[in-house]
């Protein structure tokens, strides 16, 4: 799957396996998070050092899931409606859940990624005593659902990507005296890539082109900036999730591979971060690694916090603030570039060996022994 959460989960699994841990990933055959249609074959395969087990998914009901979210956002606390939402959204995979239930006979600890989907909502309670929840939480109505509170409180340990995420979850649901850590992430070296011919002439948005990612607000703010004489264009690089009516001056690329992504980053005057709902911005880390300044909405505490800690960008409150940030960039592009290059040192400290050390401390605090009888059978 092309999402940032999935990419980070995969990279974390690889980092732990490369460090010598025995890592197995339980996932589905789907690639699309809306339809969960089968794309990959079911069964066991290898992804480098990681064993991957894929399972088929029951058909979801996205329309019903959306209607239930709207209703529960207005009147939360209905357990039956929340259970219906979980099953309508998915991915519900009976085979995956059956193997998770049996996992204590094979695994010391299980990490469930994202609080928002049925793999965690239905799977974690089956093995709660050896579970770590990686919530990937941001401030949205679903985080306040009763089922979300129960999931957070059922986990034996919690792994967060940023300090702001930890504060949010603690404020809403309480961490208590359980093991927890801000594990963060590592950042892989960017592939070398020449900038495109139009380098320096555009602001770049990288990621899922989706209204939920703040894309429409970004386009509106950029349109206001252009009406006031701004010269920079706007490039939306990513797979669109729904048809969008966009002005002709907005350039879209569709899905981009790593080489094209690196080239677009190298040529961007700035990278826009308009999403309100993030638990970590990998795009921000990539931008600073490439020496590109970022312009981030203050509506997302996590990304605003990343920006302030790194010194690699500007935080804006509204469309006028967005335009003012771009105008300042146009007046002094060298100053903005110097700040972004300074953020490279901050990004360089985000190493995978350091992230693995933090993960291992947490996992060891939660781990429970594998059943002795199973170990004996495997040895035989």
Buried (B, 14 or more C-beta within 10 A) or exposed (E): BBEBBBEBBBBBBBBBBBBEBEBBBBBBBBBEBEBBEBEEEBEEEEEEBBBBBBBBBEEBBBEBBEBBBEEBEEEBEBEEBBBBBBBBBBBBBEBBBEBBEBBBEBBBBBBBBBBBBBBBBBBBBBBBEBBBBBBBBBBBEBBBBBBBBBBBBBBBBBBBBBBBBBBBBBEBBEBEEBBBBBBBBBBBEBEEBEBBEEBEBBBBBBBBBBEEBBBBBBBEBBBBBBEEEBEBBBBBBBBBBEEBEBEEEBBBBEEBEEEBBBBBBBBBBBBBBBBBBBBBBBBBBBBBBBBBBBBBBBBBBBBBBBBEEBEBBBBBEBBEBBBBBBBBBBEEBEEBBEBBBBBBEBBEEBBBEBBBEBBBEBBEBBBBEBEEEEEEEEEE
